[in-house]
Protein backbone atom coordinates (compact mmCIF):
# COMPACT_ATOMS: atom_id res chain seq x y z
CA UNK A 1 0.00 0.00 0.00
CA UNK A 2 1.16 3.57 -0.69
CA UNK A 3 3.04 4.46 2.51
CA UNK A 4 2.64 8.20 1.92
CA UNK A 5 -1.10 8.16 2.58
CA UNK A 6 -2.83 6.83 5.66
CA UNK A 7 -5.88 5.19 4.08
CA UNK A 8 -7.75 5.15 7.38
CA UNK A 9 -7.47 8.89 8.04
CA UNK A 10 -9.46 10.29 5.11
CA UNK A 11 -11.24 9.50 1.87
CA UNK A 12 -10.20 10.72 -1.57
CA UNK A 13 -13.01 12.22 -3.65
CA UNK A 14 -12.59 11.53 -7.38
CA UNK A 15 -13.98 14.03 -9.90
CA UNK A 16 -14.03 12.86 -13.51
CA UNK A 17 -13.73 14.79 -16.76
CA UNK A 18 -16.62 16.44 -18.59
CA UNK A 19 -17.87 13.13 -19.95
CA UNK A 20 -18.58 11.82 -16.46
CA UNK A 21 -18.13 8.17 -15.62
CA UNK A 22 -15.51 6.73 -13.29
CA UNK A 23 -11.81 6.90 -14.22
CA UNK A 24 -9.96 3.58 -14.08
CA UNK A 25 -8.70 3.64 -10.50
CA UNK A 26 -5.99 1.11 -11.36
CA UNK A 27 -4.08 4.15 -12.60
CA UNK A 28 -3.72 5.23 -8.95
CA UNK A 29 -4.13 2.02 -6.94
CA UNK A 30 -2.36 -1.28 -7.58
CA UNK A 31 -4.73 -3.37 -5.43
CA UNK A 32 -8.44 -3.36 -4.46
CA UNK A 33 -7.41 -2.45 -0.91
CA UNK A 34 -5.70 0.69 -2.18
CA UNK A 35 -8.64 1.49 -4.47
CA UNK A 36 -10.96 1.49 -1.43
CA UNK A 37 -9.48 4.88 -0.47
CA UNK A 38 -11.10 6.50 -3.51
CA UNK A 39 -14.75 7.53 -3.78
CA UNK A 40 -15.84 8.62 -7.28
CA UNK A 41 -18.58 11.26 -7.36
CA UNK A 42 -21.26 10.89 -10.02
CA UNK A 43 -22.23 13.95 -12.07
CA UNK A 44 -25.95 14.61 -12.73
CA UNK A 45 -25.88 14.17 -16.52
CA UNK A 46 -27.27 15.82 -19.65
CA UNK A 47 -30.89 16.32 -18.54
CA UNK A 48 -29.79 18.34 -15.52
CA UNK A 49 -27.18 20.27 -17.51
CA UNK A 50 -29.87 21.43 -19.96
CA UNK A 51 -32.02 22.84 -17.13
CA UNK A 52 -32.21 26.63 -17.15
CA UNK A 53 -31.46 26.66 -13.42
CA UNK A 54 -28.25 24.63 -13.76
CA UNK A 55 -24.86 26.30 -13.26
CA UNK A 56 -21.31 25.19 -12.66
CA UNK A 57 -21.37 27.01 -9.31
CA UNK A 58 -24.45 25.03 -8.26
CA UNK A 59 -22.66 21.80 -9.20
CA UNK A 60 -19.62 22.81 -7.12
CA UNK A 61 -21.85 23.44 -4.08
CA UNK A 62 -23.63 20.11 -4.51
CA UNK A 63 -20.36 18.17 -4.82
CA UNK A 64 -18.91 19.98 -1.79
CA UNK A 65 -22.02 19.28 0.27
CA UNK A 66 -21.84 15.58 -0.61
CA UNK A 67 -18.18 15.37 0.40
CA UNK A 68 -18.75 17.38 3.59
CA UNK A 69 -21.40 14.84 4.55
CA UNK A 70 -18.73 12.14 4.82
CA UNK A 71 -17.28 13.77 7.93
CA UNK A 72 -13.59 14.15 8.75
CA UNK A 73 -10.64 15.07 6.55
CA UNK A 74 -10.80 14.58 2.79
CA UNK A 75 -8.56 14.86 -0.26
CA UNK A 76 -9.55 15.53 -3.87
CA UNK A 77 -8.40 13.96 -7.13
CA UNK A 78 -9.71 15.54 -10.34
CA UNK A 79 -9.15 14.60 -13.98
CA UNK A 80 -9.37 17.18 -16.79
CA UNK A 81 -12.45 19.35 -16.09
CA UNK A 82 -12.72 17.55 -12.74
CA UNK A 83 -9.47 19.24 -11.72
CA UNK A 84 -11.02 22.69 -12.14
CA UNK A 85 -14.13 21.55 -10.28
CA UNK A 86 -11.90 20.00 -7.61
CA UNK A 87 -10.11 23.31 -7.00
CA UNK A 88 -13.44 25.12 -6.54
CA UNK A 89 -14.82 22.30 -4.39
CA UNK A 90 -11.74 22.45 -2.14
CA UNK A 91 -12.25 26.19 -1.64
CA UNK A 92 -15.92 25.58 -0.83
CA UNK A 93 -15.10 22.77 1.62
CA UNK A 94 -12.62 24.96 3.50
CA UNK A 95 -15.27 27.68 3.76
CA UNK A 96 -17.54 25.05 5.35
CA UNK A 97 -14.86 24.16 7.88
CA UNK A 98 -13.86 20.84 6.29
CA UNK A 99 -10.14 20.02 6.40
CA UNK A 100 -8.80 19.25 2.91
CA UNK A 101 -5.60 17.21 3.10
CA UNK A 102 -4.61 17.80 -0.52
CA UNK A 103 -5.63 18.35 -4.14
CA UNK A 104 -4.26 16.42 -7.11
CA UNK A 105 -5.37 17.41 -10.61
CA UNK A 106 -4.57 15.32 -13.68
CA UNK A 107 -4.11 16.93 -17.11
CA UNK A 108 -6.46 19.82 -16.32
CA UNK A 109 -5.87 22.06 -19.32
CA UNK A 110 -7.28 25.54 -19.78
CA UNK A 111 -10.67 25.73 -21.50
CA UNK A 112 -11.03 29.03 -23.36
CA UNK A 113 -14.12 28.12 -25.42
CA UNK A 114 -16.78 25.38 -25.58
CA UNK A 115 -15.10 23.94 -28.68
CA UNK A 116 -11.63 23.76 -27.16
CA UNK A 117 -10.24 20.35 -26.29
CA UNK A 118 -6.61 19.21 -26.37
CA UNK A 119 -5.69 17.78 -29.75
CA UNK A 120 -6.91 18.21 -33.31
CA UNK A 121 -8.91 16.57 -36.07
CA UNK A 122 -5.63 15.21 -37.39
CA UNK A 123 -4.99 13.36 -34.17
CA UNK A 124 -8.50 11.92 -34.13
CA UNK A 125 -8.02 10.70 -37.70
CA UNK A 126 -4.71 9.15 -36.66
CA UNK A 127 -6.53 7.24 -33.92
CA UNK A 128 -9.03 5.97 -36.47
CA UNK A 129 -6.22 4.80 -38.74
CA UNK A 130 -4.50 3.09 -35.81
CA UNK A 131 -7.71 1.22 -34.94
CA UNK A 132 -8.03 -0.04 -38.52
CA UNK A 133 -4.37 -1.05 -38.69
CA UNK A 134 -4.63 -2.98 -35.44
CA UNK A 135 -7.82 -4.72 -36.55
CA UNK A 136 -9.86 -3.10 -33.75
CA UNK A 137 -12.94 -2.43 -35.86
CA UNK A 138 -15.22 -2.18 -32.82
CA UNK A 139 -13.06 0.62 -31.45
CA UNK A 140 -12.96 2.24 -34.90
CA UNK A 141 -16.78 2.23 -35.04
CA UNK A 142 -17.03 3.81 -31.58
CA UNK A 143 -14.47 6.50 -32.42
CA UNK A 144 -16.20 7.27 -35.72
CA UNK A 145 -19.61 7.60 -33.99
CA UNK A 146 -18.04 9.83 -31.37
CA UNK A 147 -16.61 12.17 -34.01
CA UNK A 148 -19.93 12.24 -35.88
CA UNK A 149 -21.93 13.03 -32.72
CA UNK A 150 -19.43 15.70 -31.68
CA UNK A 151 -19.64 17.37 -35.08
CA UNK A 152 -23.44 17.25 -35.04
CA UNK A 153 -23.62 18.89 -31.61
CA UNK A 154 -21.11 21.55 -32.61
CA UNK A 155 -23.34 22.50 -35.52
CA UNK A 156 -26.07 23.30 -32.99
CA UNK A 157 -23.70 25.72 -31.24
CA UNK A 158 -25.17 27.36 -28.15
CA UNK A 159 -28.67 26.08 -28.92
CA UNK A 160 -28.06 22.54 -27.63
CA UNK A 161 -29.53 23.14 -24.17
CA UNK A 162 -32.67 24.82 -25.52
CA UNK A 163 -33.12 22.01 -28.06
CA UNK A 164 -32.95 19.45 -25.26
CA UNK A 165 -35.53 21.36 -23.21
CA UNK A 166 -37.90 21.51 -26.17
CA UNK A 167 -37.46 17.89 -27.26
CA UNK A 168 -36.61 15.89 -24.14
CA UNK A 169 -38.38 12.77 -25.42
CA UNK A 170 -36.41 12.77 -28.66
CA UNK A 171 -33.10 13.19 -26.84
CA UNK A 172 -34.00 10.47 -24.32
CA UNK A 173 -34.63 8.08 -27.20
CA UNK A 174 -31.38 9.05 -28.94
CA UNK A 175 -29.37 8.59 -25.73
CA UNK A 176 -31.03 5.22 -25.01
CA UNK A 177 -30.21 4.06 -28.55
CA UNK A 178 -26.59 5.22 -28.51
CA UNK A 179 -24.51 5.63 -25.32
CA UNK A 180 -21.83 7.37 -27.40
CA UNK A 181 -24.31 10.14 -28.26
CA UNK A 182 -25.30 10.42 -24.59
CA UNK A 183 -21.62 10.74 -23.59
CA UNK A 184 -20.96 13.45 -26.18
CA UNK A 185 -24.17 15.32 -25.30
CA UNK A 186 -23.40 15.35 -21.57
CA UNK A 187 -19.85 16.50 -22.20
CA UNK A 188 -20.96 19.25 -24.58
CA UNK A 189 -23.58 20.65 -22.20
CA UNK A 190 -21.32 20.57 -19.15
CA UNK A 191 -18.47 22.30 -20.99
CA UNK A 192 -20.86 24.99 -22.26
CA UNK A 193 -22.02 25.63 -18.68
CA UNK A 194 -18.49 25.59 -17.33
CA UNK A 195 -16.54 27.85 -19.71
CA UNK A 196 -18.06 31.20 -18.56
CA UNK A 197 -17.70 30.12 -14.92
CA UNK A 198 -14.01 29.28 -15.41
CA UNK A 199 -13.45 32.73 -16.89
CA UNK A 200 -14.94 34.34 -13.79
CA UNK A 201 -12.97 31.99 -11.53
CA UNK A 202 -9.64 33.06 -13.03
CA UNK A 203 -10.40 36.78 -13.17
CA UNK A 204 -10.28 36.90 -9.37
CA UNK A 205 -8.26 33.88 -8.29
CA UNK A 206 -8.51 32.79 -4.67
CA UNK A 207 -5.29 31.00 -3.61
CA UNK A 208 -5.76 27.51 -2.19
CA UNK A 209 -3.01 27.15 0.46
CA UNK A 210 -2.85 23.35 0.71
CA UNK A 211 -0.63 20.59 -0.64
CA UNK A 212 -1.40 20.33 -4.38
CA UNK A 213 -0.06 18.68 -7.51
CA UNK A 214 -0.74 18.78 -11.23
CA UNK A 215 0.13 15.56 -13.04
CA UNK A 216 0.13 16.62 -16.67
CA UNK A 217 1.23 15.58 -20.12
CA UNK A 218 3.60 17.75 -22.16
CA UNK A 219 0.71 19.12 -24.23
CA UNK A 220 -0.88 20.80 -21.21
CA UNK A 221 2.16 22.83 -20.10
CA UNK A 222 0.45 26.14 -20.97
CA UNK A 223 -1.80 25.66 -17.94
CA UNK A 224 1.09 25.75 -15.42
CA UNK A 225 0.90 29.50 -14.77
CA UNK A 226 -2.78 29.51 -13.86
CA UNK A 227 -2.44 26.45 -11.63
CA UNK A 228 0.47 28.06 -9.77
CA UNK A 229 -1.70 31.13 -9.14
CA UNK A 230 -4.58 29.00 -7.90
CA UNK A 231 -2.39 26.74 -5.73
CA UNK A 232 0.81 28.44 -4.50
CA UNK A 233 2.11 25.13 -3.09
CA UNK A 234 1.53 23.13 -6.27
CA UNK A 235 4.05 20.63 -7.65
CA UNK A 236 3.90 20.12 -11.42
CA UNK A 237 4.82 16.60 -12.51
CA UNK A 238 5.05 15.67 -16.20
CA UNK A 239 3.63 12.23 -17.02
CA UNK A 240 3.73 10.01 -20.08
CA UNK A 241 0.95 9.49 -22.61
CA UNK A 242 -1.60 11.84 -24.12
CA UNK A 243 -4.77 13.32 -22.66
CA UNK A 244 -7.07 10.74 -24.25
CA UNK A 245 -4.81 7.77 -23.38
CA UNK A 246 -3.89 8.49 -19.76
CA UNK A 247 -6.07 5.66 -18.49
CA UNK A 248 -4.70 3.06 -20.87
CA UNK A 249 -3.05 0.18 -18.99
CA UNK A 250 0.41 0.94 -20.39
CA UNK A 251 0.39 4.27 -18.49
CA UNK A 252 -0.73 2.92 -15.12
CA UNK A 253 2.72 2.33 -13.61
CA UNK A 254 3.95 5.83 -14.45
CA UNK A 255 0.73 7.41 -13.15
CA UNK A 256 0.92 5.46 -9.88
CA UNK A 257 4.53 6.56 -9.33
CA UNK A 258 3.65 10.20 -10.04
CA UNK A 259 0.59 10.07 -7.77
CA UNK A 260 2.54 8.49 -4.90
CA UNK A 261 5.20 11.16 -5.17
CA UNK A 262 2.65 13.99 -5.40
CA UNK A 263 0.69 12.87 -2.32
CA UNK A 264 3.59 12.46 0.13
CA UNK A 265 2.40 15.51 2.07
CA UNK A 266 -1.17 14.25 2.42
CA UNK A 267 -0.83 13.51 6.11
N, C-alpha and C positions, 0 to 999 in steps of 0.2 A: 504493500500500500504506500502511496505517496507520503513520505515522512514529513513533508513541509506543511501538511494540512491535517489538523485534528478533526477527523470525520464526525466525531461525536459532539463537537462544540457548536457547529452551525451547519445550515443547509446552503446549497449553492443554487440560486434561481437561474434557470437557463431561458434566455430570450432568443428566439429564432429570427431568421431573416424575414423579409416582407412576404414571402410565400407561405409562412407559417410552417406547421409540421414540427417534428422533433429532430434536431440534428443527431447524427450517429454518435452516441456518447462514447463509443470505443475510441474515438479520437482523443479523448481526455482520460479515460479510465480503462485500464488493462483487464480488470476483472469485474464481475457483477457486484462484488462487495464495494469496490471503489465507485462504481456507477451509482450505488445507492445514495451517495452524497448529493447527487444532482436531481433537481426537481424542475422539469420543463414546464413552462407556463403556456397555456393554449390561448391563442388569439381568437377573437370573436368571429372572424370570417366576413365574406363579401356582403352578405345581407346587412350586417351591422355597419360596415364601412360605407354603404350607400345611403344610410339614414342621414337626414338633414341635420340631426342633432349630434352626429358623431364628430369627434375631433381627436387629434393625436394627444392633446393635453388630457382629455377625458380618459383615453386609453392608459396613459401614464399613471393617472390617479387610481384607476381600477387595478392595474398590475401591482402598484405599491400597496394598496389596501390588502390585496390577496397575500402578498409576502409578509406584510406586517402582522397578519393574522396567524402566522406560524409561531410567533413568539421567539424571543432570543435573537442572537446575532445571526446575520446572513451575509452571503457574498453573492455577487452577480456575474454571470458569464453571458455575453451577448454576441451573436454572430451577425455581421453585416448591419442591416437596419436595427437589429436587436441590440447592437452596441450603442447606438444613439439613444434608443429607448432606455437601455440600461443605465446610461449616465443620468438621464432625467429621473428615472425611478430611484436611483441612489440618492439624488438630491432631495427628492420627495420623502424618502424613508427617513433621512436624517432630520428633516423638518418635523417628522412625526415622532422623533425620539428613538428610532430604531438604529442600533449600532450596525454599520456596514463594514465588514471586515476587509473587503476588497472588491475591485471591479476589474474584470478582464474582458476586453473587446477583441473580436477576431475579424480582421479584414473589413473594418467599418469605414468604407470610403465616403467621401463627401458627395452628397446628392444635390446638384444645383438645379435640376429640372426633373419633371416626372418621367421624361424619356431617357434620363441618364442612368446607365448601368455600366460597370466596368467591362471593357471588351468592345467588339465591333461585329458587324455582319460577317466580315471576313473570317473572324475566329469561329463564329457559329457554323459557317459553311465548312470550315476545316474539321469541326467536330462531326459534321454529317459525313464528310468523306472518310474520316477515320472509322466511323461506325460501319460504313459499307466495306471498307478494306478489311476490317476485322471479322466481317460476317455477322455483326450484331444488328440484324435487320429490325428486331423489335425495338432496340434503342434508337435506331435511325428513324423509325416511324414515330416514336414519342417525341424526338427532337424536332422532326418536321412539323408535327401538330403544334408543338409549343411555339415555334416560329410563326406559323400561320395564325394562331390565336393571338399572339402578341401583336402582329401586324394589324389584325382586324380591330383590336381594341385601341391601338394607336390612331387608327383612322377616325375613331369616335372622339378622340381628343378629350376635352374636359366635360363632355356630355355623358360619359359612361355612367356616373352615379344617377343622373336624372333618368337615363334610359332604364336602369335597373328598377328605379322606383315606379316607373310607369308600366313596366312589363315584368313584374316579379315572377309570374308563372312561367313565362317563356325562358327566363334565365335559370329558374330552378330546373326546368326540363333539360336545358343545355348542360348544366353542371352535373346533373344526374347521369346524363348520357356520356359525358367526357370529363373525367377528373382533371385532365390536363387543362381544359378550358377553365374549370373552377379554380385551379391553382393560379393561372395567369390572370384571371379576373380579380381574385383576392389581392394578388400582388399589386396589380395596377391601381386598384382603388385605395389600398393602404398607402402606397407611395404618393398618390395624388393628395391624400389628406396630410401626409407627413412633410412634404417639401416646404410649404409656407411656414409650418411650425419650426422646422429646422433653421430656416432663415432668421426667424425671431429669436430662437435659442442662441444663435451665434452672434447676434448683434449686441447682446448684453450678456456675455458669458459669466456664469457663476462658477468660480473655481471649486472643484471637489477635492478636498484635502485628505484623501485616503490613499492607500496602496493601490496602484492601478498599472495595467499593462495593455499594450496593443500588440497582438500577434498579427502581423500583416505580411502579405506577399509584396514583391518588389513593385507591382503595378499600382499599389495603393499609397506609395510614399508621399504623395502630395497632401495627404490628410494629416501628416505628422504635426504640422504647426498648430492646427486647430485643436488636436487632441492634447497637445502640451499646454495650451491655454486652458482647456477644460479641466485637465488633471495635472497640476504642477508636479506631482510625484510619479508621473507615468514613466514606464520603461517600454521602449519600442523594440520589439524583437522580430526580425525578419524570418519568415518561414517559407518552406518550399511549396511548390504547386501553384495553381491559379485559383482565382476566386471560386469558379464553378466546380473545381475538383478537390477542394480542401478536405472534403469528407470521403474521398476515395481511400480504400484500405492502404494503398502504398504510401499515403501521407500520415498515417496514424502515429507511427513511431516518432517522427519529427515533431508532430503537434503535441504529443504527450510530453516529450522532453521540454519543449518550449513552455507548455502550461505549468509543468512542475517547477521550472525555474522562475516563472513569472509570479507564482503564488507562494513563494517562500516566506513572505512577510504576512501572510494571512493567518496570524495567530491571535 
